[in-house]
Amino acid sequence: MTNFSDISVDPLYLTALASLGSSVPARLTAAPSNGSIAVLPFVDMSGEAGYEHFTDGLTEDIITDLSNVPGFFVIARNSVFAYKGKPTDVRQIAHDLGVKYILEGSARRAGQRLRINVQLIDANEGGNHIWAERFDRELADIFAVQDEVTKRIVEAISGRLEIKHSPDRQRPKNLLAYDLCVRSRNLWTQSKEANQEAISLLEQALMLEPNYAEAHWRLGISQFSCWLQYGVDLESSVPTALASTQKALAIDPHDSSAHWALAFILTYQGRLEEARKLLQISIAMNPNDADARSIYSDFLHLDGKPQEALESAAMALRLNPRPPGWHLWMLGQAQIVCRQYDEAVLTLTREETYRTSSRRILAVALALLGRKNEATHEVASYLASDPKWSYKYWMDTRPFQRQEDVEFWRDAYRLAGFPD
């Protein structure tokens, strides 16, 4: 069992991973590295309704750009946005997230002008500012500013003027298309209605800029989620999702997210070798992508490698200590297959994921622990939201590679009381 009291930092992710016990890899409990950073949500200083999402998009894109820098460790979007609008004690935040550096900033958008203020703080050295700068540019220069901010951060942290980095991501030419894509981000996990909103926004973006890679792969994920999460017919969702993600990758082979998005869909088509290669490429291109790690956990679960699935889910949480609910869903799923039922219940009853579709596997964990009344309650609650669900259909559409996993889940769903 890992002794968490012996670890030099005690960030939130350790609390999230404590239930894993001895299965937590040592690299997940290491002290912050010199290249570790969290980018706090930029403060919108525009004072006009509708501009806040633009500022959020700026923060997200800087996170993505830094994530692609070799040797850097970058906390994911969901975890830093947990601090949005709250008083900031940068030393405490750095401690909680397990990083050395914090980037703070603000943005003011006025007409076609953009002003950005940024400051880089070394939280391990008493919160000292080691670099700060103001950028006054035309709005059309937004992507050039993002690139420059990223470059200056890398220089300040690494002490080098030049550093090898991944090829540039494709940038949209139409700022309204970019604006629509930014609005769509993170909607696919929230609800069926929010996912439909994302599809509408992305379709509008692609009407304005048909070769916008990010919009294509995000559209593919939302289309796929219609079936995987929200019960829409398989035949009407998956082929269009596959086409969207394939087009994204064809447009921009350097987009690591397009790789995992396509792999996610190919996995559920039973094309596991293709999916495996794409996921490995995605993680190699951007080791800081918590979403890719979580998707890989799901893949490994289906591929019959439960312990590896557990470790990949754990790494996703190290990168995203305050995760979206679906990351915990993947972790709970891996814990169940590893026969860690108590741990799975703790994971799946966390606020971030409870009362979503994850209660279906929570019911399984409770049933396997002999907590029949609680399991029955969760089954009823889940079926109230998806009355047509059956474990037979679920089994038929999951490409399990081990017969023992097929039998395990079939028996577990029966035990919980789900209809066949």
N, C-alpha and C positions, 0 to 999 in steps of 0.2 A: 504494500500500500504506500503510495506517495505520501511523504510527510510534508504537508503544505506549510507547516510552521517553520520549516528550514529554508524556505525559498526567500531570496533577498527582496523580492517585490511581491505584493499581494493584490494584483489587479483583479477586476471583476471577473475576468475570464477564468480565473482559478476557482472562484465560487461556482461558476457554471460547469466546470469540468471536474469538480471534486468527486462527483458521483462515479466517475470512471475508475477511480482507485488506481491500481497498479497498471492499468492499461494506458495511462497518460504517457505519451512519449516524452523523453527528457527535454527535447527541443521546445516543447510547449511551455516549459516552466523556467526557461532561461531568463536571466536579467535582460533588460533592454539593450539592444545593440546600438552601435554608433550611428547606424543608418535608419533608426526607427523613428517614425513621425506620425502624428495625427494632425489632420487639417480640420480645424473647427469651422462650423458653418459661417461663411462670411455674413456680416451684418448688412442688410439692405438699407441704404441711406437715401434712397430715391424719394421716399415719402409719397409714392403714388401706388394705388392698387394695381396689382397685376405684374409688378416688377420683382416681387420677392422670389417667384419661381426661377426667374432669370439668374438672380444672385445664387440661389441654391444650385442651379445648373453649373455656374462658374466654379463653385466649390467642388462639385462632383467631378468635373472635368480635370481640375488640378489634381484631385486624388487619383484619377485614372492615369494621368500623365506620370505622376510620381511612382505609381505602382509598377510601371513598365521600366523603371530604372534599375539595372542590375545591382544587387547588393543592398537595396533599400527594403525596409519593412514598413508597410503602410497600412494603417487601420482603415477598415472599410467604412463606407458611407453611413450605413445604418447606425453604427456605434457612435460616430462623432455627432450625428444629427440628434442624438439623444440629449445633447447639451444645448441645443438651439434655444435661444431666448432665455437662458438661465445664467445666473452669475457664474463667472469663470474664475476658478482658481487653477491656473495652468499647471502648477506643480501637483495638485491633487489629481487633476485629469490625467496627466502623464503617468502618475503612479497607478491609477485605476486601469488605464489602457495598456500599461506596460511598454511605454515608449520614452525616448530621450528628448525628442523635439516636439514642439507644438507650433503650428502656423495659425495665426489669427489674421483676419482681414475684414475690410468693408468695401462695398461697391456702391457707387452712385451713378445711375443711368438717367441722363437728361437729354431728351431728344436724340440726336445722333452722336452724343458725346458720352464717354464712359470714364469715370475716375475710380481707380482701385488703389487702396492702401493695404499693404501687407507688412507683417512683422514676424520674424522667426525667433523663437524663444528656446533657449536651452534649459529645460526644466530641471535637469540634473545639476545645474550650476546656479541654483538659487533663483531661477526664473530670469536669467539675464537675456537681454535682447542682443542677438548677434548679427541681425540684419533687418533693415526696414527700408521700404521704398514706396514711392507714389508713382502711379502710372496714369497719365492723362492722354487719352487716345480717342480716335473716332470709333464709334460702335462697330463698324465694319472690321476693325482690327482686333476684335475680341479673341480670336484664336491665336494671333501673334502674341498678344499679351499673356495668354495662358502658357504658351511655349516659353516666353521670356521669364515668367515667374518660376516655372519649373526649373529652367536652367540656372537661375540665380540661387534657388534653394539648394540644388545639387552642388553648385560651386561652394556655397557657404558651409555645407555639411562635410563635403568630401575634401575641400581644400584644393580641388583641381579645377582648372579652367575648362577642360574638356573631359568628357566621360562618354564612353560608348553606351548607346541606348538603343532601344528597339526602334525599328522604322516608324516614321510618323504615321499616326492614324489618319484615316480619311476625314476631312472636315467638310461640312456642307457649305455651299456657296450662298444659299438662300437663308437669311437669318430668321425668317418666319417659319421655315421648315424646321430649323434648329429649335426655335421657341416651342413649337408643337411637340417635338420629340422630347424635349426636356420635361414638358408637362406630363408626358405619358409615363415617365420613369417611375418604377416601383408600384404602379397601379395594379399590375397583373396579380399580385399576391393578396390584395386587400379584400376583394369581393367580386362576385360575378358581375355586378353593375359597374364597378370600377374597371374591371378588365375590359368590358365592352367600351367604356369611355376611352381606354388606352387604344383599342383597335381603331376607333373613330379618329382620334388625334393623329395616329400614325398613318392612317390612310390619307388624311389631309396633307400631312407632311410629304408623303410620297407623290402626291399629285403636283406639289410644288417642285420637288426635287426627286425624280424617279430613281436616281442612282445613289441614294443616301443609305450607306451600308448599315449604320446603327439603327435607322428606322426600320429597315427590312428585318434584321434579326430580332428586334424587340417586337415587331408585329408577329413574327413567327412564334415567339414564346407566348404571346397573348392568345394567338389562335390555337396553339397546342394546349394551353391552360383551359380553353373552353371545354375540351374533353377530359383532360387529366384531373382537373380540380372541380369543374363546375357542371359535369354531367351532360354536355352536349354530345350529339352523335359522333362516334369515331370517324365515320366515313366523310363527314362534312367538315371536320376540323383538321385532322392530321395531314392530309395531302397538301392543303394550302399552307400549313405551317412548315412543312418540309420544303416546299418551293420557296417560301420567303427566306428561310435561313440559308438555303443553298445559294440564293441570289446574293445575300449579304456577303457570304464568304467569297463568291466569285468577284464581287466588286472590290472588296478589301481583304486580301489574304493575310494582312498584318493585324487584323482585329481579333484579339484573343477571345473576346466574348462571343464573336460569331462562331468560333470553333466549338465552344461548349454548348451554345444554343443548338447548333446542328446535331451535335453528339447526343444531346438530351432526347431529341426526337428519334434519331436513329436507334437509340437504345430500345425504345418501346416498339420499334418495328422489328426487333430481333437481330439487328445488324450490329452485333456487339463488337466485332473486330474493328469495323470502321469507327464506331463510337469511341472505342478505347484509344485509338490512335489520335483522334481529334481532341479528346480530353487531355491526353498526355502532352500534345502540342500546346494546347491552351494554357496549361499550368506551367510549362517550360517558358512560354512567352511572357506570362504574367503570374509569377508565384504568389503574388499578393491578392489574387482574385478569390475572395471567400466564396462567392457564388459557384465558381468552377469547382472548388474543393467540395462543396456540399453536393453538387450534381454528381461529382465523382463518387461520393459516398453512396449515393443511390445506385449508381452503376455497379459498384463493387458488391453491394448487397444482392443485386440480381445476378451477378457473376459468381456468386458462391464464395465470397471472400469476406466474411463478417468482421473479422478483426481489423482488416485493412479498411473496411467501410467505417468502422468506429474511429480509427485514427484519422481518416480523411475528414470526418465530421468534426473531430476535435480540433484539427488544424483550421477548419473554417471558423470555429469559435475563437481561436486565438487571434485570427485576423479581424473578426467581427464579434467582440466580446458582448455587445448588446445587440443580438441578432434579430432579424425578422423571424416570424414564427416558423416559416418553412425550414429554416436551418435546424431548429430544434426538432422538427418533425423527422428530418433525416437522421439526427442523432438518436432520437427515441427508437426509430425503426432498427437502427444498428444495435442498440442496446438490447432490444427484444430478441433479435436473432442470436446475440451473444449470451442469451439467457440471463441478462441483468434486468430482471423485471422491476425490482424496487427502484433501481436507478431510472428506468424508463418512465415510471410513474412520476418521479420527481421532475424529469425533463418535460413530460407532456402535460403537466398541470401548471407549468410556468405561465405567467400572465401573457407572454408574447405569443403563445400558440394555443392555449386552452380556448375552447369554444369555436375552434375552426375544424376543418375536416380531420385534423390529427386526432380528434377524440375517437375516431374509429380504431386506431391502433392503441390508444389509451385503454379502450374497452378490452382489447386483447390482453394487454399487460395486467390489468386488474383481474381478468378471468384466470390467467395463468398463476396468479398469486392466491387464488381461491376467494377473492373478494367479489363474490357473485352479485350481490345486490348493487354494488357500485358499478360493476360492469354492465348490468342490465340497464341501469339509468343512462349510462353513456351510449349504449346501443340505441335506446329509444330516442335519445336526443339527436344522435347522428342521423337516424332514419327519418326523423321529422324534417330534416333539411334535404335529404336525398332518399325519398321513399322507394325508388326503383333499384337501389343498390343491392347487389348480391355478390357473395364471395366467389361464386362460380364464374361470373363474368370477369371479376377482378383477376382471378387466377388465369383465365383464358387470355387475358391481354397483358400479362407480365411474363417476360422472357427469362424465367428462372433457369439457371444452368445446372442446378443440383436438384435431383428428385427429393432429397431430404428437406429442402426448403419449401418445395411445393406441398409436401405432406405436413410440414410444420405449420405453415400458414393456414392451410385448409382445416386442420384440426383445431387450431387456435381460434379461428373465426367461428367454427361450430361451437366450441366451448363457450365463447362469449355470447352466443345466441343470435348471430346474424343469419338472415335467410340465405338459402343456397340459390 
